[in-house]
Every structure is written in C-alpha cells, then in structure tokens.
Amino acid sequence: MNILLASAELAPLAKAGGMADVAAYLPEEWQKSGHKAIVILPKYYDIDIHSYGFRPTHLVLNVPMGDWTEHGSLWQGTIPGTDVPVYLIENDDYFTRHGIYGDPKEFEDNDKRFIFFCRAIFEAAKALNFKPDIIHAHDYHTAFTMPMLRSWYKNDPFFADTAGVYTIHNLAYQGWFKPEKAMEYSSFGMEEFYAGSWFEHRGTVNAMKIGIMFADKITTVSPTYAGEIRTSYFSEGMQDVLNQRGSDLIGILNGVDYDTWNPEKDDFLYSKYSPDYIQGKLENKRKFLEGHGLNESDNLDLPLVGIVSRLTEQKGIDILMHKLEAFIAENKIRFVLLGNGDTMYEDYFRYLRWKYPGRALVHLGYNTELSHRIIACSDFFLLPSRFEPCGLTQMYALKYGTIPIVRRTGGLADTVREYRSDAQTGNGFDFINYNANDMAYAINRALGIYNKAPHWDQIRLNAMSEDYSAARSAAEYLKVFAWALEEK
Ligand code: ADP
C-alpha cells in the first residue's frame, strides 16, 4: 500500500503532544512491513531543517484557495533515524513564525493555515508522483483533506483509488472556524454550509466533525475512548456525529516506540537497566536526587512520585491540588514534576517548589532528556486525568518499572490494571470517579506496597513485561486501511 500520512505534528521535528510520536512510529512500522509511507508536515519556522538534513526539492505547488491561488514549495528529508520520507510544505505567510498552533495563544488564522496545508497535501502528492491508496489524516488540522478527497479530487484519476482514514487523537480540540472564511478558503462556498450539513455544527464550521463525516473510516487512539466518546460526558458535543458514524469508528491503542523508550537502551539515563537488573533503576533515582543537591541525610528512600505532562484541565491537576500538598507535607512522598501549560497550574507547582525545597522538585518547561530521566527514576507515575484518549506516558512508565497511578478512563483503562496482592497480578493502581479522595486512596494503596517484598518486585516485573509495541498498533491500522479500500 502507498500511505500518505498528513499531520500537524511529527516527533522530533514538531511536537506538542502524543500525536507527534504516533505520526513518527506508524510510517516507520508500515515501511518495515513492506508498505510505502510518506509524511507531509508544514515547514514550521522552529524546525531545525539543517540539523535534520532537509533540502529543497525545487518543486513549486499551486494551491487553489477560494478564487485565488496560493503557492508553496516542498522540502524533503526523512524522519530522523529512519528512511521514511518527510516532505515539508513551505509558505512564509502561514508557517514562518514561532509555534505550531500559537505562541502561546492559538493563531487567529489557523483556519487559513491548515486549510491551505490540507489542499497543498494533494498538490504535493501529485508533484511527487506519490499515488496514495490511503490518506491518513490526524485531528482537526488535517480534517479538511477528507471532504477535499471526496470533492475536488474525486474525479482526478490520480486519486481515483484513494480512501480517507481520519484518526481522532483528542476531541477537546475541534477547530471551530468562522463559516464565511473557512468555506471560502476551502473553496466549498457558503452553499454547502446550512443547518445539519456535514460542514455545520452548532452554527460554526467544525473541522473535527468534517473529518469524522467525510472519512471512509474513523479511528481513535484506544478502544475505551472509542466507546466513551459516543456518550455526552466525553464527546465534547460530538456524540450525535460519532453515533451516526459509529459503525465506521474503531479504537486502536497507541503503541510505544521501544527503540526510544526502553531502559535497556536509553542514553538519557544515568544508568541503563532491565527486569534482570532492576537495581539500575535505583541508581537513576539516587543520581537524579543528588543532582538536585540532596544527600543521604535527606531520606533518599522516600517514594518518588513523578508527573510528566502538559498542565491542562484534561490532566486532572485540579483534583491533585486538593491532596498533593498533604502527601508532601507529611513526608509520605517526594514529588517531581516536568510540565508546562496553564498559568494557574504552573503557579501552584511554583508554590510547592518554594514551600518544600528538596521535596517538591518542579521543572516548568519542555525537556525531552528530563522526561526520560523522570520516568526512569520515579517509583510511581501519577495520571489522574479527567479524560485521556490514550496517554503514552503511562505506557512508557510501565516499561521503566515505574508504577502508574491513574484514573480509569480512555487508554489508561486499557493499559493499567489494579495490582492484587493476593494473586500478585496487575501493574498499577487506579480509581474510577473523578474525585480527589478516591485519588488519594489509590495513592495510599500504592504506597502500601512500596519496598514490601514480594509485591514491590512483582509489580515492577509485571509492569516491565507489558508489551504495547508500535508494531502491533501499526498492524491494526493496516487492517482498517484494507477495510476502507474494500468498502470504497
Ligand atoms: P497528550 O498528547 O495529551 O499530551 P500523551 O501522553 O499522549 O499526552 O503524550 C504526551 C507526550 O509528550 C509524551 O511523549 C510525553 O513524554 C511528552 N511530554 C509531555 N510534557 C512534556 C514536557 N514538559 N517535556 C517533555 N516531554 C513532554
């Protein structure tokens, strides 16, 4: 199969969240199983094209938008460490500025930027003579490729056999656009926008709905989330749309790139380790704490509870704020955080760092190396998410023998199972209700087995033996692609 993956993010070139990781490992896995995949991404200003070895193709794209033509040019390179081709679409007006979606506020012209990107993807495929069997779009930014495939390119022999698959990574970000502008930029015109049309949702153009309605098949990133989003609590207003397409919607659990996230190979760690050499995990913890100026007199054995996360409402920081301080103040845990996001949450963690020096280790910012170290050196990893489409970090944590404590929702429900000390089964701790007391109770259960034989070794071995490989996830997508082509 020829697969064209269209995404607004691609690790490590341009990453805001888990979608970037997924967009990177899927094509690599497809290539390994004999398919041809390319990735198309905007040429953002912040991508360090020279260090990643990108060069111009000298191909110029004429991109129809409304009643005018926009221009783009194409750069080529590969996903670092692989031979998967990546093409960057250059346009100074839209992409030569800091940030992917905004800096820090969403750019006002995101409708125009991403509609241009969607239309340019088709022109790029033609210029490159890459005839896709599948266009695989990810989240609202590339959603407009789905109606474009069904309309502007439907009668183009180049795309006659192409099916469109749309993957929902996070329904919380839908791309609500002003109708006049979005319908003009996408060339569909206001006649396509009327109450109940596939372009209309509650009076706006909603790119997420458009992707869902026009795709041949729809996937989302975990089986549990696929069920949750058909109910009003989780659907962010999309339940009717998703139920309408319910028979074409399937959940595929994200996978982990175990070349990057593996304590046996991870060069970011102080000391590599494996299930056979779990002491190496402790060496990482000690070195990490010493790096923060702590020593033997600081009780280095306190359970270390870690978080690596965007700091947004989704991640459950508000319930954490009710209980976390007491755990630190009572010396039950040491806490480490790496994250950035909403000012309100950042300020809370600044406060903890100020009040509990050496006990609340807080790093506000984005730092890949530190994310690996924190996941490796923590004893427990906390994810009390309000909702979690899949979540990658709990799967990373499992591989590193770091025990997840999670709210049982979305992909967290599909990957973390409560440890039962009678049977010695399970790999973590969970709670169901979005409630600070239930979360605290789960943390206490987790602390109850810390350093206790035989449970502490057993749960870590259970965790480290989980296999959520990218290869398995990528193979599931291929089945959906075959299904989409069959029913086209
Ligand atoms: P989401 O996509 O909702 O942010 P995921 O768990 O799917 O959540 O993916 C988050 C990704 O971003 C993971 O690879 C995680 O390691 C990374 N990440 C999140 N915050 C940071 C940070 N502050 N520094 C480095 N990496 C981060």
Boltz pocket constraint, residues with backbone or C-beta under 6 A from the ligand:
constraints:
  - pocket:
      binder: B
      contacts: [[A, 16], [A, 17], [A, 18], [A, 19], [A, 21], [A, 308], [A, 309], [A, 310], [A, 338], [A, 339], [A, 340], [A, 365], [A, 366], [A, 367], [A, 368], [A, 371], [A, 390], [A, 391], [A, 392], [A, 393], [A, 394]]
      max_distance: 6.0
